[in-house]
Amino acid sequence: MHFQGLSAGVFIYVIFCEILLDKLSSTASSTNIMSVFVGFAIMALLGLLPHSPVDEHQVSTPQHNETVHLVESSIKHAFS
């Protein structure tokens, strides 16, 4: 859980301090600036939508279960 917070912080820092500062420089057009803020607003609104947690057992398929079994068996075989 702590690594998710750290990675999110790094991601936000890179976006806002490295990329956006170049995009929002004095030579940037108003279209570029508006598109950045509209995109941010859309993503923020999508983050506010309610969602239900997904149960892994509900979405697993026979192919998925077979793939998981093959991966687990190959890992056990590699470390035995």
Steps between C-alpha positions, in 0.01 A plus 500: 500500500786738580658436160178604326511835677867546416450412135197729476703784652784447253251487212334824609837671548621400153175608336461835671861607552675359196254459214238768562754774567633450149151484350380811682799713411455849360505366143209260560179581321171537681377181330780298661427648842124440469550141384719426802242637743205332322684167505580540868136588577372196310739267685408659835129450428560138401678449830192622686267245339390228742630153430464167667796281588556212261518150638771300321296183518207658317703603196725198467451282195612143435777630273612740772503222760701274267752776432539570871551129566766477226686803633488373858622155401784642290610723790491205742697291252760777451562537873496130594 
